[in-house]
Amino acid sequence: MACRLQNSPYMLTIRLPIFPGRVFGLRERPHEGLLSFEAAPTSERGESLAFKTRKGAITWLRVVDLAVAAVALLIAGGVAAAESPEASLRLDFPTLALFAWLLMATACVFPLFALYTEVALFQWRESVKATVKAVTGVLLILVAGAAVLDPPLITAAFLILYWFSACAGGIAARLATRRLLFLTEAQGIAARRTLIVGTGARAQEIALRMLAQPGHGYRFCGFVGDGWNKPPPPSLPGRFELVSDMGGFADYLREHVVDEVLVCLPLAELSEKATALVSECEEQGVSVTVITRLFELKNPRHRPGSHGGEMVVTISNTLADERELILKRFLDVSVALAMLLALSPLLLAVWALIRLTSPGPAFFVQERVGLNKRVFKFYKFRTMVQNAEALQADLESRNETNGATFKIKNDPRITRLGRILRKTSVDELPQLFNVLRGEMSLVGPRPLPVRDVERIEKDWPRRRFGVKPGITCLWQICGRNSLPFERMMQLDIEYVDTWSVLLDIKILLRTVPVVCSMRGAY
């Protein structure tokens, strides 16, 4: 087994070529930090009943989700029609096209949020969160389709009712499926007989979880090892036992019913024995799960995948969930485009006022540092005199911030119109073009000028460069320019560590009253 590490300040990628033979599959397991390999069944018993049961449950969920989407549309349409006869359901082309659009969106979006994996069946909280996010994504696509098709039933009441109905239906479908699986798996009818190779603390932790949660579909059969790396708990003498040593592992697989093997060995031992272990399981048609939680990191986010033909696990403490990033990008583009269209008269008026009241261009273009420290051209309405950047060196002694940034409350370079634009935050609107170009997001750490980045003395604030910069952020709604620099950076890191699409929506909604109050803007 070879292990190559690629390390950057923002992401750590681990490449684990586990064995040289043909890779039969890769799937995420309910346990944290695992790589799974499905070996083609070569024994006469074939696939386990548990795999068939879960595969059937996933197929069932796909069908139910489409049915729930259709029923939610009918419910929302019926209630909306009761309030407004013009919004009634009709068998016309726009309505039928919207119905087909909805089913297609549901079929495409739900898999992006891992709603058809074992995570959706056994990790209940994650399943609820993923369902809400997926339905929200479908709703956004539905709104986009409605903007083109213009069916009469799309009203605010319809959209709210559809969202609630689809969320409730999707969550209820997974709850019912989960309980039906528990009725069989908790009785051992469809439980996967599982061995754990290794006897350390992590291996025993997983075994205890299997014994404590039989409804998750695993029947623990024992440990494989040449001795105990950690003494077993004295309270479970009959459940914690060594059923085989390493030399007799192949014989044990040959003579006993085993559905799955978990390889949980220290890294040095894993590199020596992984290929032989996986090959022996492959010969017996037994699937193998290799523990890949190799490092103790703060707030790690990881996902299995492939890179250059090799199986890898990517560990990142930034926004590594591609499914949510797709939804975030869709939200960015749709909101930015809608705002530019709605505010285009205001943008033209401000452009004209700047040109009439002050010599120089209407837009201020500056190089700022974005994702992974890439430099991009940042757009604002110009609020200062034309040569403001050249005058900054003479004003450095008057800087009122205690960190890398440069701020003066009564900056003499700001024009009379510029003070109004800054107070109302209208000067920030051209950044919507940066959002459409993909250089910025609606929500994220504010992009810093190159001058400010060069003056950051500590390394920990640099984690903010692992995400796209944004028009608004946490510190913009918690005090804006009145906050000290270090507190701004702490809030940026808090955003990176706790990010979700829901958090973005909350920040956007809280930004509106903050902008209207004009507090902390100068």
Contacts in CASP RR format, 6 or more apart in sequence:
PFRMAT RR
TARGET T0000
AUTHOR 0000-0000-0000
METHOD contacts of the structure
MODEL  1
MACRLQNSPYMLTIRLPIFPGRVFGLRERPHEGLLSFEAAPTSERGESLA
FKTRKGAITWLRVVDLAVAAVALLIAGGVAAAESPEASLRLDFPTLALFA
WLLMATACVFPLFALYTEVALFQWRESVKATVKAVTGVLLILVAGAAVLD
PPLITAAFLILYWFSACAGGIAARLATRRLLFLTEAQGIAARRTLIVGTG
ARAQEIALRMLAQPGHGYRFCGFVGDGWNKPPPPSLPGRFELVSDMGGFA
DYLREHVVDEVLVCLPLAELSEKATALVSECEEQGVSVTVITRLFELKNP
RHRPGSHGGEMVVTISNTLADERELILKRFLDVSVALAMLLALSPLLLAV
WALIRLTSPGPAFFVQERVGLNKRVFKFYKFRTMVQNAEALQADLESRNE
TNGATFKIKNDPRITRLGRILRKTSVDELPQLFNVLRGEMSLVGPRPLPV
RDVERIEKDWPRRRFGVKPGITCLWQICGRNSLPFERMMQLDIEYVDTWS
VLLDIKILLRTVPVVCSMRGAY
1 16 0 8 1.000
1 17 0 8 1.000
1 18 0 8 1.000
1 19 0 8 1.000
1 270 0 8 1.000
1 271 0 8 1.000
1 272 0 8 1.000
1 274 0 8 1.000
1 275 0 8 1.000
2 15 0 8 1.000
2 17 0 8 1.000
2 271 0 8 1.000
3 14 0 8 1.000
3 15 0 8 1.000
3 16 0 8 1.000
3 267 0 8 1.000
3 271 0 8 1.000
4 15 0 8 1.000
5 12 0 8 1.000
5 13 0 8 1.000
5 14 0 8 1.000
5 15 0 8 1.000
6 12 0 8 1.000
6 13 0 8 1.000
6 15 0 8 1.000
9 459 0 8 1.000
9 462 0 8 1.000
9 463 0 8 1.000
9 465 0 8 1.000
10 316 0 8 1.000
10 317 0 8 1.000
10 318 0 8 1.000
10 372 0 8 1.000
10 463 0 8 1.000
10 465 0 8 1.000
10 466 0 8 1.000
11 314 0 8 1.000
11 315 0 8 1.000
11 316 0 8 1.000
11 318 0 8 1.000
11 320 0 8 1.000
12 295 0 8 1.000
12 297 0 8 1.000
12 314 0 8 1.000
12 315 0 8 1.000
12 316 0 8 1.000
13 307 0 8 1.000
13 312 0 8 1.000
13 314 0 8 1.000
13 315 0 8 1.000
14 292 0 8 1.000
14 294 0 8 1.000
14 312 0 8 1.000
14 313 0 8 1.000
14 314 0 8 1.000
14 315 0 8 1.000
15 307 0 8 1.000
15 310 0 8 1.000
15 311 0 8 1.000
15 312 0 8 1.000
16 35 0 8 1.000
16 290 0 8 1.000
16 292 0 8 1.000
16 310 0 8 1.000
16 311 0 8 1.000
16 312 0 8 1.000
16 313 0 8 1.000
17 310 0 8 1.000
17 311 0 8 1.000
18 35 0 8 1.000
18 37 0 8 1.000
18 274 0 8 1.000
18 275 0 8 1.000
18 278 0 8 1.000
18 290 0 8 1.000
18 311 0 8 1.000
19 274 0 8 1.000
19 275 0 8 1.000
19 278 0 8 1.000
19 279 0 8 1.000
19 282 0 8 1.000
20 275 0 8 1.000
21 279 0 8 1.000
21 282 0 8 1.000
23 37 0 8 1.000
23 311 0 8 1.000
24 37 0 8 1.000
24 38 0 8 1.000
24 39 0 8 1.000
24 40 0 8 1.000
24 282 0 8 1.000
25 36 0 8 1.000
25 37 0 8 1.000
25 38 0 8 1.000
26 35 0 8 1.000
26 36 0 8 1.000
26 37 0 8 1.000
26 304 0 8 1.000
26 305 0 8 1.000
26 306 0 8 1.000
26 311 0 8 1.000
27 36 0 8 1.000
27 38 0 8 1.000
27 117 0 8 1.000
27 118 0 8 1.000
27 304 0 8 1.000
28 34 0 8 1.000
28 36 0 8 1.000
28 114 0 8 1.000
28 117 0 8 1.000
28 118 0 8 1.000
28 119 0 8 1.000
28 303 0 8 1.000
28 304 0 8 1.000
29 36 0 8 1.000
29 118 0 8 1.000
29 289 0 8 1.000
30 118 0 8 1.000
30 119 0 8 1.000
30 121 0 8 1.000
30 122 0 8 1.000
30 123 0 8 1.000
30 216 0 8 1.000
31 206 0 8 1.000
31 209 0 8 1.000
31 262 0 8 1.000
31 289 0 8 1.000
31 291 0 8 1.000
32 293 0 8 1.000
33 291 0 8 1.000
33 292 0 8 1.000
33 293 0 8 1.000
33 302 0 8 1.000
33 313 0 8 1.000
34 262 0 8 1.000
34 289 0 8 1.000
34 290 0 8 1.000
34 291 0 8 1.000
34 292 0 8 1.000
34 304 0 8 1.000
35 289 0 8 1.000
35 290 0 8 1.000
35 292 0 8 1.000
35 304 0 8 1.000
35 311 0 8 1.000
35 313 0 8 1.000
36 287 0 8 1.000
36 288 0 8 1.000
36 289 0 8 1.000
36 290 0 8 1.000
37 278 0 8 1.000
37 287 0 8 1.000
37 288 0 8 1.000
37 289 0 8 1.000
37 290 0 8 1.000
38 287 0 8 1.000
39 281 0 8 1.000
39 282 0 8 1.000
39 284 0 8 1.000
39 285 0 8 1.000
39 286 0 8 1.000
39 287 0 8 1.000
39 288 0 8 1.000
40 285 0 8 1.000
41 47 0 8 1.000
41 285 0 8 1.000
42 283 0 8 1.000
42 284 0 8 1.000
42 285 0 8 1.000
43 284 0 8 1.000
43 285 0 8 1.000
45 257 0 8 1.000
46 285 0 8 1.000
48 190 0 8 1.000
48 192 0 8 1.000
48 193 0 8 1.000
48 259 0 8 1.000
49 189 0 8 1.000
49 190 0 8 1.000
50 185 0 8 1.000
50 190 0 8 1.000
50 191 0 8 1.000
50 192 0 8 1.000
50 217 0 8 1.000
50 259 0 8 1.000
51 192 0 8 1.000
51 259 0 8 1.000
53 181 0 8 1.000
53 184 0 8 1.000
53 185 0 8 1.000
53 190 0 8 1.000
54 118 0 8 1.000
54 121 0 8 1.000
54 181 0 8 1.000
57 121 0 8 1.000
57 177 0 8 1.000
57 180 0 8 1.000
57 181 0 8 1.000
58 116 0 8 1.000
58 117 0 8 1.000
58 121 0 8 1.000
60 177 0 8 1.000
61 115 0 8 1.000
61 116 0 8 1.000
61 120 0 8 1.000
61 173 0 8 1.000
61 174 0 8 1.000
61 177 0 8 1.000
62 107 0 8 1.000
62 110 0 8 1.000
62 116 0 8 1.000
64 170 0 8 1.000
64 173 0 8 1.000
64 177 0 8 1.000
65 106 0 8 1.000
65 107 0 8 1.000
65 110 0 8 1.000
65 115 0 8 1.000
65 170 0 8 1.000
65 173 0 8 1.000
66 103 0 8 1.000
66 106 0 8 1.000
66 107 0 8 1.000
68 165 0 8 1.000
68 166 0 8 1.000
68 169 0 8 1.000
68 170 0 8 1.000
68 173 0 8 1.000
69 102 0 8 1.000
69 103 0 8 1.000
69 106 0 8 1.000
69 138 0 8 1.000
69 166 0 8 1.000
70 99 0 8 1.000
70 102 0 8 1.000
70 103 0 8 1.000
71 165 0 8 1.000
72 161 0 8 1.000
72 162 0 8 1.000
72 165 0 8 1.000
72 166 0 8 1.000
72 169 0 8 1.000
73 99 0 8 1.000
73 102 0 8 1.000
73 162 0 8 1.000
74 89 0 8 1.000
75 161 0 8 1.000
75 162 0 8 1.000
75 165 0 8 1.000
76 157 0 8 1.000
76 158 0 8 1.000
76 159 0 8 1.000
76 161 0 8 1.000
76 162 0 8 1.000
76 165 0 8 1.000
77 87 0 8 1.000
77 88 0 8 1.000
77 89 0 8 1.000
77 153 0 8 1.000
77 158 0 8 1.000
77 161 0 8 1.000
78 88 0 8 1.000
78 89 0 8 1.000
79 157 0 8 1.000
79 158 0 8 1.000
79 161 0 8 1.000
80 87 0 8 1.000
80 153 0 8 1.000
80 155 0 8 1.000
80 157 0 8 1.000
80 158 0 8 1.000
80 161 0 8 1.000
81 87 0 8 1.000
81 88 0 8 1.000
81 89 0 8 1.000
81 153 0 8 1.000
83 155 0 8 1.000
83 157 0 8 1.000
84 155 0 8 1.000
86 152 0 8 1.000
87 152 0 8 1.000
87 153 0 8 1.000
87 154 0 8 1.000
87 155 0 8 1.000
87 158 0 8 1.000
88 152 0 8 1.000
88 153 0 8 1.000
89 95 0 8 1.000
89 153 0 8 1.000
90 152 0 8 1.000
90 153 0 8 1.000
92 151 0 8 1.000
94 149 0 8 1.000
94 150 0 8 1.000
94 151 0 8 1.000
94 152 0 8 1.000
95 151 0 8 1.000
95 153 0 8 1.000
97 149 0 8 1.000
97 151 0 8 1.000
98 142 0 8 1.000
98 145 0 8 1.000
98 146 0 8 1.000
98 149 0 8 1.000
98 151 0 8 1.000
98 153 0 8 1.000
98 154 0 8 1.000
101 141 0 8 1.000
101 142 0 8 1.000
101 145 0 8 1.000
101 149 0 8 1.000
102 138 0 8 1.000
102 142 0 8 1.000
105 137 0 8 1.000
105 138 0 8 1.000
105 141 0 8 1.000
105 142 0 8 1.000
106 138 0 8 1.000
109 134 0 8 1.000
109 137 0 8 1.000
109 138 0 8 1.000
109 141 0 8 1.000
110 116 0 8 1.000
110 134 0 8 1.000
110 138 0 8 1.000
112 134 0 8 1.000
112 323 0 8 1.000
112 326 0 8 1.000
112 327 0 8 1.000
113 130 0 8 1.000
113 131 0 8 1.000
113 133 0 8 1.000
113 134 0 8 1.000
113 323 0 8 1.000
113 324 0 8 1.000
114 120 0 8 1.000
114 130 0 8 1.000
114 323 0 8 1.000
115 127 0 8 1.000
115 130 0 8 1.000
115 131 0 8 1.000
115 134 0 8 1.000
115 174 0 8 1.000
119 126 0 8 1.000
119 127 0 8 1.000
119 130 0 8 1.000
120 126 0 8 1.000
120 127 0 8 1.000
120 130 0 8 1.000
120 174 0 8 1.000
121 127 0 8 1.000
121 174 0 8 1.000
121 177 0 8 1.000
121 178 0 8 1.000
121 181 0 8 1.000
122 178 0 8 1.000
122 216 0 8 1.000
124 175 0 8 1.000
124 178 0 8 1.000
127 171 0 8 1.000
127 174 0 8 1.000
128 171 0 8 1.000
131 167 0 8 1.000
131 170 0 8 1.000
131 171 0 8 1.000
131 174 0 8 1.000
132 167 0 8 1.000
132 502 0 8 1.000
133 324 0 8 1.000
133 327 0 8 1.000
133 501 0 8 1.000
133 502 0 8 1.000
135 163 0 8 1.000
135 166 0 8 1.000
135 167 0 8 1.000
135 170 0 8 1.000
136 163 0 8 1.000
136 327 0 8 1.000
136 501 0 8 1.000
137 327 0 8 1.000
137 330 0 8 1.000
138 166 0 8 1.000
139 159 0 8 1.000
139 162 0 8 1.000
139 163 0 8 1.000
139 166 0 8 1.000
140 327 0 8 1.000
140 330 0 8 1.000
140 331 0 8 1.000
140 334 0 8 1.000
141 330 0 8 1.000
142 154 0 8 1.000
142 159 0 8 1.000
142 162 0 8 1.000
143 154 0 8 1.000
143 159 0 8 1.000
143 334 0 8 1.000
144 334 0 8 1.000
146 154 0 8 1.000
181 190 0 8 1.000
181 215 0 8 1.000
181 217 0 8 1.000
182 215 0 8 1.000
184 190 0 8 1.000
185 191 0 8 1.000
185 214 0 8 1.000
185 215 0 8 1.000
185 216 0 8 1.000
185 217 0 8 1.000
186 214 0 8 1.000
186 215 0 8 1.000
186 217 0 8 1.000
188 214 0 8 1.000
188 217 0 8 1.000
188 219 0 8 1.000
190 217 0 8 1.000
191 214 0 8 1.000
191 215 0 8 1.000
191 217 0 8 1.000
191 218 0 8 1.000
191 219 0 8 1.000
192 217 0 8 1.000
192 218 0 8 1.000
192 219 0 8 1.000
192 259 0 8 1.000
192 260 0 8 1.000
193 219 0 8 1.000
193 221 0 8 1.000
193 257 0 8 1.000
193 258 0 8 1.000
193 259 0 8 1.000
193 260 0 8 1.000
194 210 0 8 1.000
194 218 0 8 1.000
194 219 0 8 1.000
194 220 0 8 1.000
194 221 0 8 1.000
194 258 0 8 1.000
194 259 0 8 1.000
194 260 0 8 1.000
194 261 0 8 1.000
194 262 0 8 1.000
195 221 0 8 1.000
195 222 0 8 1.000
195 223 0 8 1.000
195 224 0 8 1.000
195 243 0 8 1.000
195 252 0 8 1.000
195 258 0 8 1.000
195 260 0 8 1.000
195 261 0 8 1.000
195 262 0 8 1.000
196 203 0 8 1.000
196 206 0 8 1.000
196 207 0 8 1.000
196 220 0 8 1.000
196 222 0 8 1.000
196 223 0 8 1.000
196 224 0 8 1.000
196 261 0 8 1.000
196 262 0 8 1.000
196 264 0 8 1.000
197 203 0 8 1.000
197 223 0 8 1.000
197 224 0 8 1.000
197 225 0 8 1.000
197 249 0 8 1.000
197 261 0 8 1.000
197 262 0 8 1.000
197 263 0 8 1.000
197 264 0 8 1.000
197 265 0 8 1.000
197 277 0 8 1.000
198 223 0 8 1.000
198 224 0 8 1.000
198 225 0 8 1.000
198 229 0 8 1.000
198 263 0 8 1.000
198 264 0 8 1.000
198 265 0 8 1.000
199 223 0 8 1.000
199 225 0 8 1.000
199 227 0 8 1.000
199 228 0 8 1.000
199 229 0 8 1.000
199 230 0 8 1.000
199 232 0 8 1.000
199 242 0 8 1.000
200 228 0 8 1.000
200 229 0 8 1.000
200 230 0 8 1.000
200 264 0 8 1.000
200 266 0 8 1.000
201 229 0 8 1.000
201 230 0 8 1.000
202 264 0 8 1.000
202 291 0 8 1.000
202 293 0 8 1.000
203 223 0 8 1.000
203 262 0 8 1.000
203 264 0 8 1.000
204 230 0 8 1.000
204 232 0 8 1.000
204 233 0 8 1.000
204 240 0 8 1.000
206 262 0 8 1.000
206 264 0 8 1.000
206 291 0 8 1.000
207 220 0 8 1.000
207 222 0 8 1.000
207 223 0 8 1.000
207 239 0 8 1.000
207 240 0 8 1.000
208 233 0 8 1.000
210 216 0 8 1.000
210 218 0 8 1.000
210 219 0 8 1.000
210 220 0 8 1.000
211 220 0 8 1.000
211 236 0 8 1.000
211 239 0 8 1.000
218 260 0 8 1.000
220 239 0 8 1.000
221 243 0 8 1.000
221 256 0 8 1.000
221 258 0 8 1.000
222 240 0 8 1.000
222 241 0 8 1.000
222 242 0 8 1.000
222 243 0 8 1.000
223 240 0 8 1.000
223 241 0 8 1.000
223 242 0 8 1.000
223 243 0 8 1.000
224 242 0 8 1.000
224 243 0 8 1.000
224 244 0 8 1.000
224 245 0 8 1.000
224 246 0 8 1.000
224 249 0 8 1.000
224 252 0 8 1.000
224 261 0 8 1.000
225 242 0 8 1.000
225 244 0 8 1.000
225 245 0 8 1.000
225 246 0 8 1.000
226 245 0 8 1.000
226 246 0 8 1.000
227 242 0 8 1.000
227 245 0 8 1.000
228 242 0 8 1.000
229 266 0 8 1.000
232 240 0 8 1.000
233 240 0 8 1.000
243 252 0 8 1.000
244 251 0 8 1.000
244 252 0 8 1.000
246 273 0 8 1.000
249 277 0 8 1.000
249 280 0 8 1.000
250 280 0 8 1.000
250 283 0 8 1.000
250 284 0 8 1.000
252 258 0 8 1.000
253 261 0 8 1.000
253 280 0 8 1.000
253 281 0 8 1.000
253 284 0 8 1.000
253 286 0 8 1.000
254 284 0 8 1.000
258 284 0 8 1.000
258 286 0 8 1.000
259 286 0 8 1.000
259 287 0 8 1.000
260 286 0 8 1.000
260 287 0 8 1.000
260 288 0 8 1.000
260 289 0 8 1.000
261 277 0 8 1.000
261 281 0 8 1.000
261 286 0 8 1.000
261 287 0 8 1.000
261 288 0 8 1.000
261 289 0 8 1.000
262 289 0 8 1.000
262 291 0 8 1.000
263 270 0 8 1.000
263 274 0 8 1.000
263 277 0 8 1.000
263 278 0 8 1.000
263 288 0 8 1.000
263 289 0 8 1.000
263 290 0 8 1.000
263 291 0 8 1.000
264 291 0 8 1.000
265 273 0 8 1.000
265 274 0 8 1.000
265 291 0 8 1.000
267 294 0 8 1.000
270 290 0 8 1.000
274 290 0 8 1.000
277 288 0 8 1.000
278 288 0 8 1.000
278 290 0 8 1.000
281 287 0 8 1.000
281 288 0 8 1.000
282 288 0 8 1.000
292 302 0 8 1.000
292 304 0 8 1.000
292 313 0 8 1.000
293 302 0 8 1.000
295 315 0 8 1.000
297 315 0 8 1.000
297 317 0 8 1.000
298 317 0 8 1.000
299 317 0 8 1.000
299 497 0 8 1.000
300 315 0 8 1.000
300 316 0 8 1.000
300 317 0 8 1.000
301 315 0 8 1.000
301 316 0 8 1.000
301 317 0 8 1.000
301 318 0 8 1.000
301 320 0 8 1.000
301 321 0 8 1.000
302 313 0 8 1.000
302 314 0 8 1.000
302 315 0 8 1.000
302 316 0 8 1.000
302 320 0 8 1.000
303 313 0 8 1.000
303 314 0 8 1.000
303 320 0 8 1.000
303 321 0 8 1.000
303 322 0 8 1.000
304 311 0 8 1.000
304 312 0 8 1.000
304 313 0 8 1.000
305 311 0 8 1.000
305 312 0 8 1.000
305 313 0 8 1.000
305 314 0 8 1.000
306 312 0 8 1.000
314 320 0 8 1.000
317 463 0 8 1.000
317 496 0 8 1.000
317 497 0 8 1.000
318 463 0 8 1.000
318 466 0 8 1.000
318 467 0 8 1.000
318 496 0 8 1.000
319 325 0 8 1.000
319 328 0 8 1.000
319 466 0 8 1.000
319 467 0 8 1.000
319 496 0 8 1.000
319 499 0 8 1.000
324 500 0 8 1.000
324 501 0 8 1.000
327 501 0 8 1.000
328 441 0 8 1.000
328 501 0 8 1.000
328 504 0 8 1.000
329 438 0 8 1.000
329 441 0 8 1.000
331 442 0 8 1.000
331 501 0 8 1.000
331 504 0 8 1.000
331 505 0 8 1.000
332 435 0 8 1.000
332 438 0 8 1.000
332 441 0 8 1.000
332 442 0 8 1.000
333 435 0 8 1.000
333 436 0 8 1.000
335 442 0 8 1.000
335 508 0 8 1.000
336 432 0 8 1.000
336 435 0 8 1.000
336 436 0 8 1.000
336 442 0 8 1.000
337 436 0 8 1.000
339 429 0 8 1.000
339 432 0 8 1.000
340 347 0 8 1.000
340 432 0 8 1.000
340 433 0 8 1.000
340 436 0 8 1.000
343 429 0 8 1.000
346 426 0 8 1.000
346 429 0 8 1.000
347 429 0 8 1.000
347 430 0 8 1.000
350 362 0 8 1.000
350 381 0 8 1.000
350 421 0 8 1.000
350 426 0 8 1.000
350 429 0 8 1.000
351 362 0 8 1.000
351 363 0 8 1.000
351 381 0 8 1.000
352 362 0 8 1.000
353 417 0 8 1.000
354 362 0 8 1.000
354 381 0 8 1.000
354 382 0 8 1.000
354 417 0 8 1.000
355 362 0 8 1.000
357 415 0 8 1.000
357 416 0 8 1.000
357 417 0 8 1.000
358 382 0 8 1.000
358 385 0 8 1.000
358 386 0 8 1.000
358 415 0 8 1.000
358 417 0 8 1.000
359 386 0 8 1.000
360 382 0 8 1.000
360 386 0 8 1.000
361 382 0 8 1.000
361 386 0 8 1.000
362 381 0 8 1.000
362 382 0 8 1.000
363 379 0 8 1.000
363 380 0 8 1.000
363 381 0 8 1.000
363 382 0 8 1.000
363 430 0 8 1.000
364 379 0 8 1.000
364 380 0 8 1.000
364 381 0 8 1.000
364 382 0 8 1.000
364 383 0 8 1.000
364 384 0 8 1.000
365 377 0 8 1.000
365 378 0 8 1.000
365 379 0 8 1.000
366 377 0 8 1.000
366 378 0 8 1.000
366 380 0 8 1.000
366 389 0 8 1.000
366 449 0 8 1.000
367 375 0 8 1.000
367 376 0 8 1.000
367 377 0 8 1.000
367 378 0 8 1.000
367 449 0 8 1.000
367 450 0 8 1.000
368 375 0 8 1.000
368 376 0 8 1.000
368 377 0 8 1.000
368 378 0 8 1.000
368 447 0 8 1.000
368 448 0 8 1.000
368 449 0 8 1.000
368 450 0 8 1.000
368 469 0 8 1.000
369 375 0 8 1.000
369 447 0 8 1.000
369 448 0 8 1.000
369 449 0 8 1.000
369 450 0 8 1.000
369 453 0 8 1.000
369 465 0 8 1.000
369 469 0 8 1.000
370 376 0 8 1.000
370 439 0 8 1.000
370 440 0 8 1.000
370 447 0 8 1.000
370 465 0 8 1.000
370 468 0 8 1.000
370 469 0 8 1.000
371 439 0 8 1.000
371 465 0 8 1.000
371 466 0 8 1.000
371 467 0 8 1.000
371 468 0 8 1.000
371 469 0 8 1.000
372 465 0 8 1.000
372 466 0 8 1.000
373 453 0 8 1.000
373 465 0 8 1.000
375 450 0 8 1.000
376 434 0 8 1.000
376 439 0 8 1.000
376 447 0 8 1.000
377 439 0 8 1.000
378 431 0 8 1.000
378 434 0 8 1.000
378 439 0 8 1.000
378 447 0 8 1.000
379 430 0 8 1.000
379 431 0 8 1.000
379 433 0 8 1.000
379 434 0 8 1.000
380 427 0 8 1.000
380 428 0 8 1.000
380 430 0 8 1.000
380 431 0 8 1.000
381 418 0 8 1.000
381 421 0 8 1.000
381 426 0 8 1.000
381 427 0 8 1.000
381 429 0 8 1.000
381 430 0 8 1.000
382 418 0 8 1.000
382 427 0 8 1.000
383 414 0 8 1.000
383 415 0 8 1.000
383 417 0 8 1.000
383 418 0 8 1.000
383 419 0 8 1.000
383 421 0 8 1.000
383 422 0 8 1.000
383 427 0 8 1.000
384 411 0 8 1.000
384 413 0 8 1.000
384 414 0 8 1.000
384 415 0 8 1.000
384 418 0 8 1.000
385 391 0 8 1.000
385 413 0 8 1.000
385 415 0 8 1.000
388 413 0 8 1.000
391 413 0 8 1.000
392 406 0 8 1.000
392 413 0 8 1.000
395 408 0 8 1.000
395 411 0 8 1.000
395 412 0 8 1.000
395 413 0 8 1.000
396 406 0 8 1.000
398 408 0 8 1.000
399 406 0 8 1.000
399 407 0 8 1.000
399 408 0 8 1.000
400 407 0 8 1.000
400 408 0 8 1.000
400 409 0 8 1.000
401 407 0 8 1.000
401 484 0 8 1.000
401 485 0 8 1.000
402 484 0 8 1.000
402 485 0 8 1.000
402 486 0 8 1.000
403 455 0 8 1.000
403 484 0 8 1.000
403 485 0 8 1.000
403 486 0 8 1.000
404 448 0 8 1.000
404 452 0 8 1.000
404 453 0 8 1.000
404 454 0 8 1.000
404 455 0 8 1.000
404 456 0 8 1.000
404 457 0 8 1.000
404 485 0 8 1.000
405 448 0 8 1.000
405 452 0 8 1.000
405 485 0 8 1.000
405 488 0 8 1.000
406 451 0 8 1.000
406 452 0 8 1.000
407 481 0 8 1.000
407 522 0 8 1.000
409 522 0 8 1.000
410 522 0 8 1.000
411 522 0 8 1.000
414 422 0 8 1.000
418 427 0 8 1.000
420 426 0 8 1.000
421 427 0 8 1.000
422 521 0 8 1.000
422 522 0 8 1.000
423 518 0 8 1.000
423 521 0 8 1.000
423 522 0 8 1.000
424 515 0 8 1.000
424 518 0 8 1.000
424 521 0 8 1.000
425 515 0 8 1.000
425 518 0 8 1.000
425 521 0 8 1.000
428 471 0 8 1.000
431 440 0 8 1.000
431 470 0 8 1.000
431 471 0 8 1.000
432 471 0 8 1.000
434 440 0 8 1.000
435 441 0 8 1.000
435 442 0 8 1.000
435 470 0 8 1.000
435 471 0 8 1.000
438 468 0 8 1.000
439 468 0 8 1.000
439 469 0 8 1.000
440 447 0 8 1.000
440 468 0 8 1.000
440 469 0 8 1.000
440 470 0 8 1.000
440 471 0 8 1.000
441 467 0 8 1.000
441 468 0 8 1.000
441 469 0 8 1.000
441 470 0 8 1.000
441 471 0 8 1.000
441 504 0 8 1.000
442 470 0 8 1.000
442 471 0 8 1.000
442 472 0 8 1.000
442 504 0 8 1.000
442 508 0 8 1.000
443 470 0 8 1.000
443 471 0 8 1.000
443 472 0 8 1.000
443 473 0 8 1.000
443 495 0 8 1.000
443 503 0 8 1.000
443 504 0 8 1.000
443 507 0 8 1.000
443 508 0 8 1.000
444 467 0 8 1.000
444 468 0 8 1.000
444 469 0 8 1.000
444 470 0 8 1.000
444 471 0 8 1.000
444 472 0 8 1.000
444 473 0 8 1.000
444 492 0 8 1.000
444 495 0 8 1.000
445 464 0 8 1.000
445 467 0 8 1.000
445 469 0 8 1.000
445 470 0 8 1.000
445 473 0 8 1.000
445 492 0 8 1.000
445 495 0 8 1.000
445 496 0 8 1.000
446 469 0 8 1.000
446 470 0 8 1.000
446 473 0 8 1.000
446 475 0 8 1.000
446 476 0 8 1.000
447 469 0 8 1.000
447 470 0 8 1.000
456 462 0 8 1.000
460 489 0 8 1.000
460 493 0 8 1.000
461 489 0 8 1.000
461 492 0 8 1.000
461 493 0 8 1.000
463 493 0 8 1.000
463 496 0 8 1.000
464 489 0 8 1.000
464 492 0 8 1.000
464 493 0 8 1.000
464 496 0 8 1.000
466 496 0 8 1.000
467 495 0 8 1.000
467 496 0 8 1.000
467 499 0 8 1.000
472 507 0 8 1.000
472 508 0 8 1.000
472 511 0 8 1.000
473 491 0 8 1.000
473 492 0 8 1.000
473 495 0 8 1.000
473 507 0 8 1.000
474 491 0 8 1.000
474 492 0 8 1.000
474 494 0 8 1.000
474 495 0 8 1.000
474 507 0 8 1.000
475 483 0 8 1.000
475 487 0 8 1.000
475 488 0 8 1.000
475 491 0 8 1.000
475 492 0 8 1.000
476 507 0 8 1.000
476 511 0 8 1.000
476 514 0 8 1.000
477 507 0 8 1.000
477 510 0 8 1.000
477 511 0 8 1.000
477 514 0 8 1.000
478 491 0 8 1.000
479 514 0 8 1.000
479 519 0 8 1.000
479 520 0 8 1.000
480 514 0 8 1.000
480 519 0 8 1.000
480 520 0 8 1.000
480 521 0 8 1.000
481 520 0 8 1.000
481 521 0 8 1.000
481 522 0 8 1.000
482 519 0 8 1.000
482 520 0 8 1.000
483 491 0 8 1.000
495 503 0 8 1.000
515 521 0 8 1.000
END
